[in-house]
Amino acid sequence: MSKKGFTLIEIMIVVAIIAILASIAIPGLLRTRMSANESNAISTLRSIATAAENFRTSQTTPVYPASVGDLVAATPPYLTGFNSTVCGTGTNNCVRAGYTFSIGNNTADTYVAIANPTTRGQTGNRSFCIDQTGMMWANNTDYATTNDCNAQGGAPL
């Protein structure tokens, strides 16, 4: 009489092979996700810069927006893609795709928009900064909205 089935050793070998394959694939997947988040952050900052210029030109007295929420909550909105119930008028630190976006250092003629990863090393490795000149900068440390991009260092993109 023959019994059909797998032995414990055979099952353990299959589980070990799956574990080895997973340990090889998961880090690559995480790097790919961080790269996608960084690309999204760059694109979103460029959209914020365009929206800030549109906002400024539509004001009676030209002035840049004080926050990302001012662009999102306007009617009609200058910027879409953020949760408008969380990122409303006067709100900075609006989160999208693993990055936190803020606008600051704004006057009638200047502003700084930044994107910092919500969890460095997990959602992204680099921070990004753009100002009224349209020049984008990247850095391995967080940018602050209180200084211009050039003064905070990093490399231009």
N, C-alpha and C positions, 0 to 999 in steps of 0.2 A: 504494500500500500504506500503510495507516494503522496506526500504532503506538499502543496504548492504555497508559495509565499516568499517573503523576504526575511532574511535573518537579521538580527539586531546589528551585526557588523556591517552589513550592506546598507542598512538605513543610516547608520552613523557616518559612513563614508559619503553618502549622498548629501547629508546635512553639512558635513565639513566642506565639501566642494562648493555648496551654495554659500556658505559663510565666507569662504575665500573670495569668490566672485563678488559678493556684496561689499567686502572690504576694499576691493579694487574700484568698484563702480561708484560708491557713495561719495568719496572725496571729489571725483570729477564732476559729479552732479552738483555738489555744493559750489564748486568753483564756477561752473556754468551759470548757476543761479545768481551768484554775486556779480558776475560780469553782466548779466542781463539787467540786474538792479542798477548797476552803475551807468549803463547805457540809457536806461529809463530816466535816471536822475539828470544826466546831461541834457537829454531831450526836453524834460520838464523845465529845467532852468532856462533853456532857450525860449520855451513857451512863456515862462514867467517874464522874461525880458521883453518879449514882444507885447505881452499884455500890459506891462508897466508903461511902455511907451504909448500904447493906445489909451490907457487910463490918463496919462499926463496930458495928452493932446485934447482930451475931451473935457478937461476941467476948465472952468472960467478963468481961474488963476492957476496956471500950470504948476502942478506939484505931483511928485511920484506917490504911489500908494504907500501907506504906513505898514501894511501887512498883506500876507498872501490872502487872508480871508476877505480883505476889501476887494480883491479881484474876483474871488469866487462868489461872494454874496451880492455883487452888483446886479442890477436888472437892466438889460440882459448881462449875463456874466462875461467878464473879459477872459476868464480862465475856467476850464471845465476839467473833470477827471478827479476832483477831490470830493469828499463827502461834505456837502454844504451844511448839514446839521452840526457837524463837528468843527468844520473850518469856516466859521461865519465871520461877519464884519469885525474887524479889529483883532482877529485871531492869527497868531503866528504859530510856528511849530506844527504845521499841517503835514500829516504823514501820507505817503504814497509809495508803494513798492519798496518798502524797506528803508526809505530815506525820510528825513524830517526837513521840511522846507520852511525858510523864514526870509523876511525882507526887513532891512533896517538901514541905519545911517542915512536916512532919506531926508532930502531937502527939496527945494524947487528944482535943483539941477543935478542931484546925485542920489544914488541908492545902491545898496548891496543886497543881492539875493544869494542865499547859500543853501546847500544841500549836504547834510551830514548823515552818515548811516545811523539807523536807530540802534543797531548793535554792531559795533565795529568788529570785523572778523567773521561775522555771520551773515549780515545783510549787505555788507560792502566793506571795502578796505580804504577807499579814497573818499575825501570830501571835495566838494566843488563850490566855486564862487564865481559870480558874474556881476558886473556893474553896468552903469549907464553907457560905458564905452563899447559894450558888447564883447569884451575880452573875457574868456573863461579861464579859470585857474583850477588846478587840482593839487591836493595836498594829502599827506598821510595822517594829518592831525585835523581835528575839528576847526572849522572856520567860525568866526564870531561875526555878528551883524553890526558890530560897533566900529569896525575898521574897514578901510578899503581893501580890495582883494590883493592888490600888489604889495601892500604893507605887511600882509600876513604870510607872504611867501608862497612856496609851491612852484609848480611849473605851468606855464600857459599851455592851453590845448590848441 
